[in-house]
C-alpha cells in the first residue's frame, strides 16, 4: 500500500508534541485530552486531532490520550526509536556548541566525530571527541556508520563538502551554511538560517510596536 503523504506543516508540529508530552510524562500525567493539550501548546484541539489522525488517531473517545503511549508512538514516527550517528564539519564556535549539547544523546543522536580544515583546531577536544582533519572525513563516515552530517562551515566550501558527504553514504544534512545545497533525491536537508529567525523577531517587534501606538 502506498504511504500516505504527510504535509510538512504536520511534520513540523510533531517535535513540539513530543517535547510537551515528554514534560507531561516526567510530571506523572497519565492521560490528557486534545482540549487540555491545546491549552498547553496553543494549537487548536481540532488541529491536534487532525494531526494525530494522519497516523491513526491514538486516542479513545471519552478518555483522551494516554501520555506515555502517545509520547512513545510519536517518537517512533520521528525515528527516535533508532540510533542516528552524526558528525559535525566545522569546529568553530557554533560547531563546538552543538557538539557540547548533551540533549542529542537523549534523543538517539550520537555525536561521533568533528572535522575542520584549520590545522590550529585539529586535535582539540569537544566532549571527548577530538577534532580531525578533513582528509579523514570520507573514510570515517564509511567506517563508522554515519548517516547525518552537520555543516557549520562557510558557504564557500559547503557545496563541495556536501558532495563528498553524499558520495560516501550520508543520508541527511543539517545545514547551517548560508547556501542552498543541490543534493540527489532521497538525501534529506534541513536548512537552519539563524539570521532569518532574528529577522522574523525584528519584524514582529516592529509590528507589535506599530499596533500599540
C-alpha positions as CSV (number, residue, x, y, z in Angstrom):
1,X,0.0,0.0,0.0
2,X,1.3,3.5,-0.9
3,X,2.3,5.5,2.2
4,X,0.2,8.5,2.9
5,X,1.7,11.8,2.1
6,X,2.0,13.9,5.3
7,X,2.3,17.7,5.0
8,X,5.4,19.4,6.2
9,X,3.3,21.6,8.5
10,X,2.1,18.5,10.4
11,X,5.7,17.1,10.5
12,X,6.9,20.4,11.8
13,X,4.5,20.1,14.8
14,X,5.5,16.6,15.7
15,X,8.6,17.6,17.7
16,X,6.6,20.1,19.7
17,X,4.0,17.4,20.6
18,X,6.9,15.1,21.5
19,X,8.5,17.7,23.7
20,X,5.3,18.7,25.5
21,X,4.3,15.0,26.0
22,X,7.7,14.3,27.4
23,X,7.3,17.0,30.0
24,X,3.9,15.8,30.9
25,X,5.2,12.2,31.3
26,X,8.0,13.4,33.6
27,X,5.4,15.2,35.7
28,X,3.5,12.0,36.1
29,X,0.5,12.9,33.9
30,X,-1.1,9.7,32.7
31,X,-3.7,11.0,30.2
32,X,-4.7,14.2,28.5
33,X,-7.5,15.4,26.3
34,X,-6.9,17.2,23.0
35,X,-8.5,20.3,24.7
36,X,-6.0,20.2,27.5
37,X,-3.1,19.7,25.1
38,X,-4.5,22.6,23.1
39,X,-4.3,24.9,26.1
40,X,-0.7,24.0,26.7
41,X,0.5,24.2,23.1
42,X,-1.6,27.0,21.7
43,X,-2.8,24.7,18.9
44,X,-6.5,24.2,18.4
45,X,-7.9,20.9,19.7
46,X,-9.3,20.3,16.2
47,X,-5.8,20.7,14.7
48,X,-4.3,18.3,17.2
49,X,-6.9,15.6,16.4
50,X,-6.4,16.2,12.6
51,X,-2.7,15.8,13.0
52,X,-2.9,12.6,15.0
53,X,-5.5,11.2,12.6
54,X,-2.8,11.2,9.9
55,X,-1.1,8.4,11.9
56,X,-4.2,6.5,13.1
57,X,-5.6,8.7,15.8
58,X,-4.0,7.3,19.1
59,X,-7.0,8.5,21.2
60,X,-10.1,7.0,22.7
61,X,-13.3,8.9,22.8
62,X,-14.2,9.9,26.3
63,X,-10.8,9.0,27.6
64,X,-8.4,11.2,25.6
65,X,-4.8,10.2,25.1
66,X,-2.5,8.0,27.1
67,X,0.5,10.3,27.6
68,X,3.2,7.7,27.7
69,X,1.8,5.7,24.8
70,X,1.4,8.8,22.6
71,X,4.9,10.0,23.5
72,X,6.4,6.6,22.5
73,X,4.4,6.4,19.3
74,X,5.3,10.0,18.2
75,X,8.9,9.1,19.0
76,X,8.7,6.1,16.6
77,X,7.2,8.3,13.9
78,X,10.1,10.7,14.3
79,X,12.5,7.8,14.1
80,X,13.7,8.4,17.7
81,X,13.5,4.7,18.5
82,X,16.6,4.2,16.3
83,X,20.2,5.4,16.8
84,X,21.5,8.0,14.4
85,X,25.3,8.6,14.3
86,X,26.3,12.1,13.3
87,X,29.4,14.1,12.6
88,X,30.0,17.9,12.7
89,X,32.0,19.6,9.9
90,X,33.3,22.9,11.3
91,X,34.9,23.2,14.7
92,X,34.2,26.9,15.2
93,X,32.1,28.4,17.9
94,X,28.8,27.0,16.5
95,X,30.1,23.6,15.8
96,X,31.6,23.2,19.2
97,X,28.4,24.5,20.9
98,X,26.4,21.8,19.0
99,X,29.0,19.2,19.9
100,X,28.6,20.1,23.6
101,X,24.8,19.8,23.6
102,X,24.0,16.8,25.7
103,X,20.4,16.5,24.8
104,X,21.2,15.0,21.4
105,X,22.1,11.6,23.0
106,X,18.7,11.6,24.9
107,X,17.0,11.6,21.5
108,X,19.2,8.9,20.0
109,X,21.6,11.2,18.1
110,X,25.1,10.1,18.8
111,X,28.0,12.5,18.3
112,X,30.8,10.5,16.7
113,X,33.2,12.9,15.1
114,X,34.2,16.5,14.3
115,X,36.2,17.8,11.4
116,X,37.9,21.1,10.4
117,X,40.2,22.3,7.7
118,X,42.0,24.6,10.2
119,X,45.2,22.9,11.5
120,X,45.0,25.0,14.7
121,X,41.7,23.4,15.6
122,X,42.7,19.8,14.8
123,X,43.3,17.8,17.9
124,X,41.1,20.0,20.2
125,X,38.7,18.1,22.4
126,X,34.9,18.6,22.2
127,X,33.2,16.5,24.9
128,X,35.7,13.7,24.5
129,X,35.8,13.8,20.7
130,X,39.0,15.0,19.0
131,X,38.7,17.4,16.1
132,X,40.1,15.6,13.0
133,X,41.4,16.9,9.7
134,X,39.1,17.0,6.7
135,X,41.3,14.4,4.9
136,X,40.0,11.8,7.3
137,X,36.3,12.6,6.8
138,X,35.4,10.3,4.0
139,X,36.9,7.1,5.5
140,X,35.5,8.0,8.9
141,X,32.0,8.2,7.5
142,X,32.2,4.9,5.7
143,X,33.8,3.1,8.7
144,X,31.5,4.4,11.5
145,X,28.0,4.1,10.1
146,X,27.4,7.8,10.0
147,X,24.1,8.8,8.5
148,X,23.8,12.5,9.5
149,X,26.3,15.4,8.9
150,X,26.0,18.8,10.5
151,X,27.5,21.6,8.4
152,X,28.8,24.6,10.3
153,X,31.2,25.9,7.7
154,X,31.4,28.9,5.4
155,X,29.2,28.7,2.3
156,X,32.2,28.8,0.0
157,X,33.2,25.3,0.9
158,X,29.7,23.9,1.9
159,X,28.8,22.7,-1.6
160,X,32.0,20.8,-2.2
161,X,31.8,19.2,1.2
162,X,28.1,18.2,0.8
163,X,29.0,16.4,-2.5
164,X,31.7,14.4,-0.6
165,X,29.2,13.6,2.1
166,X,26.6,12.3,-0.3
167,X,29.2,10.3,-2.2
168,X,30.2,8.5,1.0
169,X,26.8,7.5,2.2
170,X,25.4,10.4,4.2
171,X,21.6,10.3,4.2
172,X,20.8,13.6,5.8
173,X,22.5,17.0,6.2
174,X,21.7,19.6,8.9
175,X,22.9,22.7,7.1
176,X,23.9,25.8,9.0
177,X,25.9,27.2,6.0
178,X,24.2,30.1,4.2
179,X,23.8,28.3,0.9
180,X,21.3,26.1,-0.8
181,X,22.6,22.6,-1.4
182,X,21.8,20.7,-4.6
183,X,21.7,17.1,-3.5
184,X,20.2,13.9,-5.1
185,X,16.6,12.9,-4.4
186,X,16.4,10.9,-1.2
187,X,19.0,12.9,0.6
188,X,17.3,14.9,3.4
189,X,18.5,18.5,4.0
190,X,17.3,20.7,6.9
191,X,18.5,24.3,6.4
192,X,18.9,26.4,9.5
193,X,19.4,30.1,8.9
194,X,19.9,31.8,12.3
195,X,19.8,35.3,11.0
196,X,16.4,34.5,9.4
197,X,15.0,33.8,12.9
198,X,16.3,37.1,14.2
199,X,14.8,39.0,11.2
200,X,11.4,37.3,12.0
201,X,11.8,38.6,15.6
202,X,12.7,42.0,14.3
203,X,9.6,42.1,12.1
204,X,7.3,41.0,14.9
205,X,8.8,43.6,17.3
206,X,8.2,46.3,14.7
207,X,4.6,45.1,14.0
208,X,3.8,44.9,17.7
209,X,5.3,48.4,18.3
210,X,3.1,49.7,15.5
211,X,0.0,48.0,16.9
212,X,0.3,49.6,20.3
213,X,1.0,53.2,19.2
